[in-house]
Amino acid sequence: MPYYFYLARCSDGSLYSGSCVDLKEREKCHNEGKGAKYTRSHRPIRFVYHERFSTLSEACRREAEVKKWNKAKKEQLVTG
């Protein structure tokens, strides 16, 4: 089963990072207000970047790493 690290673009232009098992379901969850507290007040969101991992632990490690970055560095990841 694959696991994912993702970046979501919020309605105010901010970026939210997270990890999950099912990208489509997680995006839907965020947009229904059932996701993270932050995204509930910044809807709608759309996923703009993701990476695939073989374990949830790896995906969570990547999420923790990227969360420490400033917005400019996260934007570079999104744009390649």
Backbone hydrogen bonds in HBPLUS format (Angstrom, degrees):
<---DONOR---> <-ACCEPTOR-->    atom                        ^
c    i                          cat <-CA-CA->   ^        H-A-AA   ^      H-
h    n   atom  resd res      DA  || num        DHA   H-A  angle D-A-AA Bond
n    s   type  num  typ     dist DA aas  dist angle  dist       angle   num
A0003-TYR N   A0053-PHE O   2.93 MM  50  5.08 159.8  1.97 149.1 151.2     1
A0053-PHE N   A0003-TYR O   2.70 MM  50  5.08 156.3  1.75 155.4 157.4     2
A0004-TYR N   A0020-CYS O   2.80 MM  16  5.30 167.4  1.82 161.2 161.9     3
A0020-CYS N   A0004-TYR O   2.88 MM  16  5.30 148.3  1.99 141.3 150.5     4
A0005-PHE N   A0051-GLU O   3.01 MM  46  5.29 157.0  2.07 147.5 154.8     5
A0051-GLU N   A0005-PHE O   2.90 MM  46  5.29 151.6  1.98 149.3 155.3     6
A0006-TYR N   A0018-GLY O   2.82 MM  12  5.41 160.6  1.86 150.6 151.5     7
A0018-GLY N   A0006-TYR O   3.02 MM  12  5.41 154.2  2.09 145.7 150.2     8
A0007-LEU N   A0049-TYR O   2.96 MM  42  5.16 156.1  2.01 139.4 140.1     9
A0048-VAL N   A0007-LEU O   2.90 MM  41  5.89 164.4  1.93 154.1 159.1    10
A0008-ALA N   A0016-TYR O   2.72 MM   8  5.05 160.4  1.76 150.4 157.5    11
A0016-TYR N   A0008-ALA O   2.84 MM   8  5.05 157.9  1.89 144.6 152.3    12
A0009-ARG N   A0046-ARG O   2.77 MM  37  5.38 163.4  1.79 160.3 154.9    13
A0046-ARG N   A0009-ARG O   3.00 MM  37  5.38 143.4  2.13 137.6 149.1    14
A0010-CYS N   A0014-SER O   2.86 MM   4  5.32 172.3  1.87 156.6 158.8    15
A0013-GLY N   A0010-CYS O   2.89 MM   3  5.28 163.2  1.91 120.0 123.4    16
A0011-SER N   A0042-HIS O   3.04 MM  31  5.58 166.6  2.06 147.0 146.1    17
A0026-ARG N   A0022-ASP O   2.93 MM   4  6.06 157.1  1.98 153.1 160.2    18
A0027-GLU N   A0023-LEU O   2.96 MM   4  6.13 163.4  1.99 155.6 159.2    19
A0028-LYS N   A0024-LYS O   3.12 MM   4  6.30 160.2  2.16 144.5 150.1    20
A0029-CYS N   A0025-GLU O   2.88 MM   4  6.09 155.3  1.94 145.6 152.8    21
A0030-HIS N   A0026-ARG O   2.95 MM   4  6.23 162.2  1.98 153.3 156.7    22
A0031-ASN N   A0027-GLU O   3.03 MM   4  6.28 164.3  2.06 150.6 154.7    23
A0032-GLU N   A0028-LYS O   2.95 MM   4  6.16 128.1  2.23 144.2 157.9    24
A0032-GLU N   A0029-CYS O   3.25 MM   3  5.18 138.4  2.44  95.6 107.0    25
A0034-LYS N   A0029-CYS O   2.96 MM   5  5.19 150.5  2.05 165.8 157.2    26
A0033-GLY N   A0030-HIS O   3.04 MM   3  5.30 159.5  2.09 110.2 115.3    27
A0040-ARG N   A0036-ALA O   3.16 MM   4  6.43 141.2  2.32 149.7 160.8    28
A0042-HIS N   A0039-THR O   3.09 MM   3  4.78 159.8  2.13  99.3 105.4    29
A0059-ALA N   A0055-THR O   3.28 MM   4  6.63 160.7  2.32 145.1 149.8    30
A0060-CYS N   A0056-LEU O   2.85 MM   4  6.08 159.2  1.90 155.1 160.9    31
A0061-ARG N   A0057-SER O   2.93 MM   4  6.13 149.7  2.02 144.0 152.4    32
A0062-ARG N   A0058-GLU O   3.02 MM   4  6.29 157.7  2.07 149.0 154.3    33
A0063-GLU N   A0059-ALA O   2.96 MM   4  6.22 155.7  2.02 144.8 152.0    34
A0064-ALA N   A0060-CYS O   2.93 MM   4  6.17 162.5  1.96 149.3 153.1    35
A0065-GLU N   A0061-ARG O   2.98 MM   4  6.22 152.4  2.06 145.0 152.8    36
A0066-VAL N   A0062-ARG O   2.95 MM   4  6.19 169.4  1.96 158.8 160.0    37
A0067-LYS N   A0063-GLU O   2.93 MM   4  6.03 154.1  2.00 152.5 159.9    38
A0068-LYS N   A0065-GLU O   3.30 MM   3  5.75 146.2  2.42 106.4 114.8    39
A0069-TRP N   A0066-VAL O   2.94 MM   3  5.27 153.4  2.02 111.5 119.9    40
A0074-LYS N   A0070-ASN O   3.17 MM   4  6.51 157.0  2.23 151.6 158.5    41
A0075-GLU N   A0071-LYS O   2.83 MM   4  6.08 154.8  1.89 153.5 160.8    42
A0076-GLN N   A0072-ALA O   3.07 MM   4  6.35 147.3  2.18 141.6 149.8    43
A0077-LEU N   A0073-LYS O   3.20 MM   4  6.53 146.5  2.32 140.3 148.6    44
A0077-LEU N   A0074-LYS O   3.10 MM   3  5.09 119.5  2.48  93.8 108.6    45
A0078-VAL N   A0074-LYS O   3.06 MM   4  6.45 154.2  2.13 148.4 155.1    46
A0079-THR N   A0075-GLU O   2.96 MM   4  6.21 161.0  2.00 153.3 157.7    47
A0080-GLY N   A0076-GLN O   2.88 MM   4  5.80 124.3  2.19 137.5 150.7    48
